[in-house]
Amino acid sequence: MGTTTEPRHDPVTDAVLPAAEAETKRLAALYALQVLDTCPQAELDALVHAASLVCDTPISLISLVDAERQWFKANLGLPGASQTPRDIAFCAHTIRSDDLFEVPDAQLDPRFAENPLVTGQPDIRFYAGAPLLLADGSRIGSLCVIDRRPRVLTDAQREVLTSLAQVASHILETRCATQVAQEALRDLAASEAWFRALSDGSPHGVFYANVQGACTYSNSQWQQIFGLTAEQSLGYGWTKGMALPDRTALFEAWKNVTSERTEICMEFPVTRPDGSIRRVRAPWLVRRTGSSDVSVRWKTSP
């Protein structure tokens, strides 16, 4: 790796897929990360700082190669620069191979001798970049180091730079997975809020219970039917107003509902805390959730 290397094409992605299709797939993987044009991330900033120290270079970048540009997610040594056109980007060469790409002296390399990043600011002479490889094999950019003097990396420096690029890829994918999980939780919370608003407006009593029959939620209509507060109805509190034979029959039916996923309807009297008796008709509607909850709708008989 001590000399300029020609970019090699990946035999899986580039040979099997036409170039345009391979690039479309690569860009889709990049866009799925939802990272372009986002704020700096401390963990990635730390990686370029480490790369600069290990390789003894004044510049280190995490560059993501978009369709028409390379954009810097982390930037050490190029203050004020956030992107460059892709057609002059060294990192656009790096993503052509899974291997580290190294240019000892850009002025002597015909691919870069006339490059404006070489003939002008930032006066690149030396470049080494390790591709950012995602789990699906997509190469979305690079972690690179740049110097204004010709040089080569040692084997140890190349190994560290490659390892730092692997860490950067993992951080980017973890960030994406975390965002997806957070969005799912927000959607779940919104769905739960919508359900509760809907059930509170229902003329029927509604409650949730787990597979053991312990109540986890009840709406105000259900609480009124049983004469209990929301807190009193939680757990097995909702069964206290039932006679023992009715309670035994109910839990036997409950077992059948939860194990066979059937739907049944039962009627039984409930003695409320004030001594009054209400006859309750309870259609049981099984609704499985991640915690194996069962949804039961209660309503008074006509």
C-alpha positions as CSV (number, residue, x, y, z in Angstrom):
1,M,0.0,0.0,0.0
2,G,3.0,2.3,0.0
3,T,2.5,3.3,-3.6
4,T,-0.3,4.8,-5.5
5,T,-2.9,2.1,-6.1
6,E,-5.4,1.8,-8.9
7,P,-9.0,1.6,-7.7
8,R,-10.3,-1.9,-7.9
9,H,-14.0,-2.8,-8.5
10,D,-15.8,-5.0,-6.1
11,P,-16.5,-8.4,-7.7
12,V,-19.9,-8.7,-6.0
13,T,-21.4,-5.3,-6.5
14,D,-19.8,-3.9,-9.6
15,A,-19.4,-7.0,-11.6
16,V,-22.9,-8.5,-11.0
17,L,-24.8,-5.2,-11.2
18,P,-24.6,-2.7,-14.0
19,A,-22.7,0.4,-12.9
20,A,-25.8,2.6,-12.8
21,E,-27.7,0.0,-10.8
22,A,-24.9,-0.5,-8.4
23,E,-24.7,3.3,-7.8
24,T,-28.4,3.5,-7.3
25,K,-28.2,0.8,-4.6
26,R,-25.2,2.5,-3.0
27,L,-27.0,5.9,-2.8
28,A,-30.1,4.2,-1.4
29,A,-28.1,2.8,1.4
30,L,-26.5,6.2,2.1
31,Y,-29.9,8.0,2.1
32,A,-31.4,5.3,4.3
33,L,-29.0,6.4,7.0
34,Q,-30.6,9.9,7.1
35,V,-27.3,11.4,7.9
36,L,-26.5,13.9,5.1
37,D,-26.6,17.6,6.2
38,T,-26.9,16.7,9.9
39,C,-25.1,18.3,12.8
40,P,-21.6,17.1,13.9
41,Q,-21.5,14.0,16.1
42,A,-19.0,13.9,18.9
43,E,-18.1,10.2,18.4
44,L,-17.3,10.8,14.7
45,D,-15.3,13.9,15.6
46,A,-13.3,11.8,18.0
47,L,-12.5,9.3,15.2
48,V,-11.1,11.9,12.8
49,H,-9.0,13.4,15.7
50,A,-7.6,9.9,16.4
51,A,-6.9,9.3,12.7
52,S,-5.0,12.6,12.5
53,L,-2.9,11.8,15.5
54,V,-2.1,8.2,14.5
55,C,-1.3,9.1,10.9
56,D,0.4,12.4,11.8
57,T,-1.6,14.5,9.3
58,P,-3.1,18.0,9.7
59,I,-6.4,17.0,8.0
60,S,-8.8,14.1,8.6
61,L,-12.4,13.8,7.3
62,I,-15.3,11.5,7.3
63,S,-16.7,12.1,3.8
64,L,-20.0,10.8,2.6
65,V,-20.2,10.5,-1.2
66,D,-23.5,11.7,-2.5
67,A,-24.7,11.7,-6.2
68,E,-23.0,15.1,-7.1
69,R,-20.9,15.9,-4.0
70,Q,-18.9,14.6,-1.1
71,W,-20.2,16.0,2.2
72,F,-18.1,16.0,5.4
73,K,-19.8,14.5,8.5
74,A,-16.7,15.1,10.5
75,N,-14.0,17.6,9.6
76,L,-10.6,18.2,11.2
77,G,-8.3,20.7,9.5
78,L,-10.5,22.2,6.9
79,P,-12.4,24.9,8.8
80,G,-15.4,26.3,6.9
81,A,-15.5,23.5,4.3
82,S,-18.5,21.3,4.4
83,Q,-18.4,19.7,0.9
84,T,-16.8,19.6,-2.5
85,P,-18.0,18.5,-5.9
86,R,-17.9,14.7,-6.3
87,D,-16.0,14.9,-9.6
88,I,-12.9,16.3,-7.9
89,A,-13.2,14.2,-4.7
90,F,-10.4,11.8,-3.8
91,C,-13.0,9.9,-1.7
92,A,-15.0,9.2,-4.9
93,H,-12.0,7.0,-5.8
94,T,-11.9,5.3,-2.4
95,I,-15.5,4.0,-2.6
96,R,-14.6,2.0,-5.7
97,S,-12.9,-0.7,-3.6
98,D,-13.1,-2.3,-0.2
99,D,-9.4,-1.6,0.3
100,L,-7.6,1.4,1.7
101,F,-6.8,3.9,-1.1
102,E,-3.5,5.8,-0.9
103,V,-1.9,8.5,-3.0
104,P,1.7,9.2,-1.9
105,D,2.1,12.3,-4.1
106,A,-0.9,13.7,-5.9
107,Q,1.2,16.0,-8.0
108,L,2.9,13.0,-9.6
109,D,-0.3,11.1,-10.0
110,P,-2.0,11.7,-13.4
111,R,-5.4,11.2,-11.9
112,F,-4.9,14.1,-9.6
113,A,-2.1,16.3,-10.8
114,E,-4.6,18.9,-12.3
115,N,-7.2,18.5,-9.6
116,P,-8.1,21.9,-8.1
117,L,-7.7,20.5,-4.6
118,V,-4.1,19.8,-5.5
119,T,-3.2,22.9,-7.6
120,G,-5.1,25.1,-5.1
121,Q,-6.4,25.0,-1.5
122,P,-6.1,22.8,0.5
123,D,-2.9,21.9,-1.5
124,I,-3.3,18.1,-1.2
125,R,-0.1,16.2,-1.8
126,F,-0.8,13.0,0.2
127,Y,-4.2,11.2,0.7
128,A,-5.2,7.9,2.3
129,G,-8.8,6.9,2.7
130,A,-10.5,3.7,4.1
131,P,-14.0,3.1,2.7
132,L,-17.0,3.2,5.0
133,L,-18.5,-0.2,4.5
134,L,-22.1,-0.9,5.7
135,A,-23.3,-4.3,6.7
136,D,-24.8,-4.9,3.3
137,G,-21.5,-4.1,1.6
138,S,-22.4,-0.6,0.4
139,R,-19.5,1.8,0.3
140,I,-21.0,5.2,1.3
141,G,-17.9,7.3,1.8
142,S,-14.5,7.2,3.6
143,L,-12.5,8.1,6.6
144,C,-9.5,9.8,5.2
145,V,-6.3,11.6,6.2
146,I,-4.6,14.3,4.1
147,D,-1.2,16.0,4.2
148,R,0.4,18.9,2.3
149,R,3.6,17.0,1.8
150,P,4.3,13.7,0.0
151,R,4.5,10.6,2.2
152,V,3.3,7.1,2.8
153,L,1.6,5.4,5.8
154,T,3.2,2.6,7.8
155,D,1.5,-0.7,7.8
156,A,0.3,0.0,11.4
157,Q,-1.2,3.3,10.4
158,R,-3.0,1.7,7.5
159,E,-4.4,-0.9,9.9
160,V,-5.6,1.7,12.4
161,L,-7.2,3.9,9.7
162,T,-9.1,0.9,8.4
163,S,-10.3,0.0,11.9
164,L,-11.4,3.6,12.6
165,A,-13.4,3.5,9.3
166,Q,-15.1,0.3,10.5
167,V,-16.0,2.0,13.8
168,A,-17.4,5.0,11.9
169,S,-19.6,2.8,9.8
170,H,-20.9,1.0,12.9
171,I,-21.7,4.4,14.5
172,L,-23.6,5.6,11.5
173,E,-25.6,2.4,11.2
174,T,-26.3,2.4,15.0
175,R,-27.4,6.0,14.8
176,C,-29.9,5.1,12.0
177,A,-31.2,2.0,13.9
178,T,-31.7,4.2,17.0
179,Q,-33.6,6.8,15.0
180,V,-35.9,4.1,13.6
181,A,-36.5,2.7,17.0
182,Q,-37.3,6.1,18.4
183,E,-39.7,6.8,15.5
184,A,-41.4,3.5,16.2
185,L,-41.8,4.3,19.9
186,R,-43.3,7.7,18.9
187,D,-45.7,6.1,16.5
188,L,-46.7,3.6,19.2
189,A,-47.2,6.3,21.8
190,A,-49.4,8.3,19.3
191,S,-51.3,5.1,18.5
192,E,-51.9,4.4,22.2
193,A,-53.0,8.0,22.8
194,W,-55.4,7.7,19.9
195,F,-56.8,4.5,21.2
196,R,-57.3,5.9,24.7
197,A,-59.0,9.0,23.4
198,L,-61.3,6.8,21.3
199,S,-62.1,4.4,24.1
200,D,-62.8,7.2,26.5
201,G,-65.4,8.5,24.1
202,S,-67.0,5.0,23.7
203,P,-70.4,4.3,25.3
204,H,-69.1,0.9,26.3
205,G,-66.7,-0.1,29.0
206,V,-63.2,-1.1,27.7
207,F,-60.3,-2.5,29.5
208,Y,-57.0,-4.3,28.8
209,A,-55.6,-7.2,30.7
210,N,-52.6,-9.4,30.3
211,V,-52.9,-13.2,29.7
212,Q,-53.1,-13.8,33.4
213,G,-56.2,-11.6,33.7
214,A,-54.6,-8.7,35.5
215,C,-56.1,-5.4,34.3
216,T,-53.6,-2.9,32.8
217,Y,-56.1,-0.3,31.6
218,S,-59.7,0.6,31.8
219,N,-61.7,3.5,30.4
220,S,-64.0,5.7,32.5
221,Q,-67.2,3.9,31.3
222,W,-65.9,0.6,32.5
223,Q,-64.9,2.1,35.8
224,Q,-68.5,3.5,36.2
225,I,-70.0,0.1,35.5
226,F,-67.9,-1.6,38.2
227,G,-68.0,1.3,40.6
228,L,-64.2,1.4,40.7
229,T,-61.5,4.0,40.1
230,A,-58.8,3.5,37.6
231,E,-56.3,2.6,40.3
232,Q,-58.8,0.2,42.1
233,S,-59.4,-1.7,38.8
234,L,-55.7,-2.4,38.1
235,G,-54.4,-5.9,38.7
236,Y,-57.0,-8.2,40.0
237,G,-59.0,-5.5,41.8
238,W,-61.7,-5.6,39.1
239,T,-62.7,-9.1,40.3
240,K,-63.5,-8.2,43.9
241,G,-67.1,-7.5,43.2
242,M,-67.7,-10.9,41.6
243,A,-69.0,-14.0,43.5
244,L,-66.5,-16.8,43.7
245,P,-68.4,-19.2,41.3
246,D,-68.6,-16.4,38.7
247,R,-65.0,-15.5,39.2
248,T,-63.9,-19.2,38.7
249,A,-66.1,-19.6,35.6
250,L,-64.7,-16.3,34.2
251,F,-61.1,-17.3,34.6
252,E,-61.7,-20.7,33.1
253,A,-63.2,-19.0,30.1
254,W,-60.3,-16.6,30.1
255,K,-57.9,-19.4,29.7
256,N,-59.7,-20.7,26.7
257,V,-59.8,-17.3,25.1
258,T,-56.1,-16.6,25.5
259,S,-54.9,-20.1,24.5
260,E,-57.2,-20.7,21.6
261,R,-57.7,-17.1,20.6
262,T,-61.4,-17.5,20.4
263,E,-64.1,-14.8,21.1
264,I,-66.8,-15.4,23.6
265,C,-69.4,-13.4,25.5
266,M,-70.3,-13.9,29.2
267,E,-72.9,-12.4,31.6
268,F,-72.5,-12.1,35.3
269,P,-73.5,-9.9,38.2
270,V,-71.1,-7.5,39.8
271,T,-71.5,-6.1,43.3
272,R,-70.3,-2.5,43.4
273,P,-68.6,-1.0,46.4
274,D,-71.9,0.9,47.3
275,G,-73.7,-2.4,47.5
276,S,-75.6,-2.0,44.3
277,I,-75.6,-4.9,41.8
278,R,-75.0,-4.5,38.1
279,R,-75.5,-7.2,35.5
280,V,-72.6,-7.1,33.1
281,R,-72.5,-8.4,29.6
282,A,-68.9,-8.9,28.4
283,P,-67.9,-9.7,24.9
284,W,-64.2,-10.6,24.9
285,L,-62.2,-9.5,22.0
286,V,-58.7,-10.9,21.8
287,R,-56.1,-8.4,20.7
288,R,-52.5,-9.6,20.8
289,T,-49.7,-7.1,21.4
290,G,-46.0,-7.4,22.0
291,S,-46.7,-8.2,25.7
292,S,-49.4,-10.7,24.8
293,D,-52.2,-8.4,26.2
294,V,-55.8,-9.3,25.7
295,S,-58.4,-6.6,25.0
296,V,-61.8,-7.1,26.6
297,R,-64.8,-4.8,26.1
298,W,-67.4,-4.7,28.8
299,K,-70.9,-3.3,28.5
300,T,-74.0,-3.4,30.6
301,S,-76.9,-5.5,29.4
302,P,-79.9,-3.7,28.1
